[in-house]
Structures are given as structure tokens and as C-alpha cells.
Amino acid sequence: MGYFQDETRVIPTFFKLSEGTTTEPLDKTLTKEEAEFLIKAARSVEDENAEQAIYGDKNPQVYRPELPKNFELNLELGNMHTLSRSNESKVPATRIGRLATFGQLAIGLVGGATAEITKRTFGFGKQLQGEDGGSKNPFLSDANADRIVATLCRVRGAALKLGQMLSIQDSSTVPPALLQIFERVRQSADFMPLKQLHRQMRDAFGDDWRDKFAEFDDKPFACASIGQVHKAVLKDGRKVAVKIQYPGVAEGIDSDIDNLVSVLSVGGIFPKGMFLDAFIGVARKELKQECDYEREARAMRKFRELIGDWQDVYVPEVIDELSSARVLTTELVYGKPVDACVEEPQVVKDYIAGKFIELCLKEIFVWRFMQTDPNWSNFFLGKHPKTGEPCLVLLDFGASRAYGKKFVDIYMNIIKAAYDGDKQKIIEHSREIGFLTGYETTVMENAHVESVLIMGETLASNHPYSFAHQDVTTRIQKLIPVMLEHRLTSPPEEIYSLHRKLSGCYLLAAKLKATVSCGGLFHEIHGNYVYGEDGNDVNID
């Protein structure tokens, strides 16, 4: 694998080309070496059209990075999460206890906002958004941020999960100061004391639950919004991960969400164009599904079936006899969270991002079944238990969902229209799927089409796309205020989860500064795509 480097980026010079790609220059007086030299020189000055001019129209190039043969996966950070930021604290298990906690938060936030206004009045506080990272909304002061983080990390459950979901929204939709709060929440969660832990295990497996294991570590190695994870060893010597749900979480979903939204709405921080009610409605449904560990086990088994013999991706095996509605036991697979791989060689980072995006495209357009939580801690670069080779390890399938064929067909039409640069087709199919009503202003339609075209640039590229210097996020941000002001309807409910996953893919690729053949991968999938019902809908419910 070689690279051609200009002053701003490193571009792969070796690709595996799609089958049927023309590899001879149109000008027969040019040798292949001369043609490649001209293309490299053109790319060094950001001319990406030279390749098409020299070779003519052809299928997009597919860059499939292979890990170096001598690559050693460093697992010093393997299966390590953020417990250094977590504390042991009792989970409020009753609705009254959880309501009281939110009530204390509301009182504290009002008092904090009052104190912040007083400080600013006398010139002691931050006056403008952006100065020293502050916010001009007194409701989002530093002290109040600490209150919100502490409360969500203590109650956990739906409120914490909702905060994590909001943490990946765009800063033009949700205020940056609030995004910073939710980002802190995303990386932290307290763990429950032994008394609650043991009660959960007894409820699931009886008083003799510990006898079912050869070893069980009482201290969790990972904590999340809904549960915490412990290492254990089975009687036959297999190492497993035991995910145990916090008490009261499943029963408190509706009240937790209502309480959190009520508290945060006091500050008037959510714009009307966000259609918060629709977002919350989708969140309620997803969170209730995530609290059902038996459903998650079915999702894991389905993904193992869909992945089949794809050696670049692995899903741990479910241990059925030690799983229930509130406890999920799976094979323990060691690995390194993908966002901790920023110091790996560039070809390794390209491999991670490429497989992540390829997986995402297969999930929506091939399987129509997707794990929609893009939290990077759910994806590891680990070792395949059967081959011993590095691969992408998938974890946490609580947010898995299926997509109907009709929806995917229309969405494919929108993406293909963006691929072709056909603005009229984008509008037509956007109305058909529910993005637009047909009564929008020209300003709104133009902004929507432009946003689709911008997002489609990665898939429309005939050459591997470099995320190192992409400006997609910045350009989309400029359009969001227009769309928030002029939008007439909320997006289709499928879009919330789908775009959350797609955003996670793009953000990871940008973080790793990866080069990915998005266009080539999409071209391959579209070439094999068949429209119309096929009877292959996935149903795990």
C-alpha cells in the first residue's frame, strides 16, 4: 500500500478497482504510468476531475485497505471505559425517588440561573456566548452544567440515555453549552452499590446465582445509561461479559423523560423547528426497546446470522442460560474502542472507518436491519475469536431496529438522486418519504436540496474520499438555521435513528482523518439493489 503526499493530505495511490473498471487512458499516446503521474499532479492542486478526463466515465475506485501483516493490536486500553470518572451511588429505584431527584435539580437550576444573572449584572459573569467557552443563557452556567451532569449520572436510565442521544445533535440545533453537558454525560455514569447489584442478580437467577459462575467480578468494568457490565468466568472456563440493568430504569422511562424535558424546557433552549415532541416520541419507543434485554439477545443472534462469514466483523455470542429481561450475558471479546485508535497507523484508521461505513451501508440497504446507536464505545478494534486476526467487534444491540422495504426504496432513490446531482428528483422523493410536504417555500426546498447534495458528495465521489479536510459539517451547519425556521413537518420517524448512525459514521471517519471509498461502496450496493417488496423484512419483536 503506497501513498502520494501533497502539502495538505495523504492520498492512497493503490486501489482495488471495482470489477469492469476501465484501466487504460482514453488518449492512446499516454502510457498508464504517464496517466497516473498526471492524475497525482492534478490531485496535488485539488483537481479531482483529472482522472475522469484521462480515463473517461467508469465505476468508482474502491480502496480496500488491508491491515499490515506485522500489525500488532495493542490492547492496553482494551475493554477499558471511563470508570475513572464514575462513582458508586445508589440508583433511585422508585418513581417517587426519581421524581424527587429531578425536583431537586429543578430547584438547583433556578437558583443557579438567578445567581448567574446576579453575577452578570455586577460584571462578574460571562457576558457573551463564546467568551471563555461560556453561554449567554444563564440557565446553562457552569454551575448548572455540573448540576445536570451529576443528576443524570445518578438517576441514569432514560434521562441519561436521552442526554446521550442529544449529545450527537448539531450545535445549530442544540446550544453548544448544552451539547458540552451531554458530552460529559455520555462519557460518565455512576455504578450501583453491591446491595442493588446482588438484588438484580437474585431476581434474575435466584439466590444461588453466584453458583452458576466459576468467577464473578463484583466491580463493573463498564457503566452505561441503562446498565453496567461485569467480567465473569463460566464453569467451562469461557470468559463472559454480564450486563446488568439498573433497578427502576425500565419502569421509569416515561416519567424520567417527562421530568428531564420539563426541567430543560424552563430555560427555553430548544428551537421550535427541532420538533422536540416528535424526537421525544421516537426516544420513548427506542428506550423501552433497549430496556428489554431478551429483545437485544434476539438482535445479536440476528446480526450473527446476517454477518455470516464476513471475517472483518464479529458479534459476540449470547449465553442464553444466563440471560433474562434484565441481565444479558455474552461472550467476552477484548478490543480497543474505535475512537481510541487515533494514534494507529493511517492504513489502520482507514480500515476501521471503511469497515464502519461499509457496515452501515449494508445495514440499511442490504439487511434493512441496523444497530442505530453510534456511541463509539459500542465498536472495538479487536481480535476475531476464531481467526485471531484484527477485526471490528460490535457491541450493544439494544438500539437495533428494522426498516420497511418501501421506506428503504425511497431513501435509496434520494441517495441515488444526490449521487447523480438531480435536484428535481431529490425534491420529488423527499416529498414521497415525508421530508417535505409540498407546501414549503423555495428557500426551504433549496436549503433541503443543498443539504442532501452536500451529504451526498461522499457517495458521489468516483475516488476515495478524504475525511481529513472535509467541510461537510460546517456547510450543513449554515443551512440548519434556515431549515429550522422554514420546516413545516418533522422528519419520518425512521430518520432519527438512521441519521444518528450515519452521523456517527461520518464523525468517526473525520476523527480518524480516514480515507474511505464511500462512492465505490455505494456504487457496488446500488448495482445489486432490487426495488420492490422481497419478503425479507427482519422482525425481532
SULNOR-V526492 format. One record per helix or strand of 2 or more residues. SS is the DSSP state (@ for helix, = for strand). FROM is the first residue (numbers start at 1). TO is the last residue. If there is no record, write none. Layout:
BEGIN
ss = (SS | SS)
from = (FROM | FROM)
to = (TO | TO)
END
This chain:
BEGIN
ss = (= | = | = | @ | @ | = | @ | @ | @ | @ | @ | @ | @ | @ | @ | = | = | = | = | @ | @ | @ | @ | = | @ | = | = | @ | @ | = | @ | = | = | = | @ | @ | @ | = | @ | @ | = | @)
from = (3 | 10 | 16 | 32 | 50 | 61 | 83 | 95 | 131 | 138 | 142 | 157 | 176 | 194 | 209 | 213 | 222 | 227 | 239 | 253 | 272 | 276 | 293 | 313 | 320 | 327 | 335 | 338 | 346 | 369 | 376 | 379 | 390 | 400 | 405 | 423 | 442 | 465 | 472 | 493 | 515 | 518)
to = (5 | 12 | 17 | 44 | 55 | 62 | 85 | 121 | 133 | 140 | 155 | 166 | 186 | 205 | 212 | 216 | 223 | 234 | 245 | 265 | 274 | 290 | 307 | 315 | 322 | 331 | 337 | 340 | 367 | 371 | 378 | 383 | 394 | 402 | 420 | 433 | 460 | 466 | 486 | 511 | 516 | 527)
END
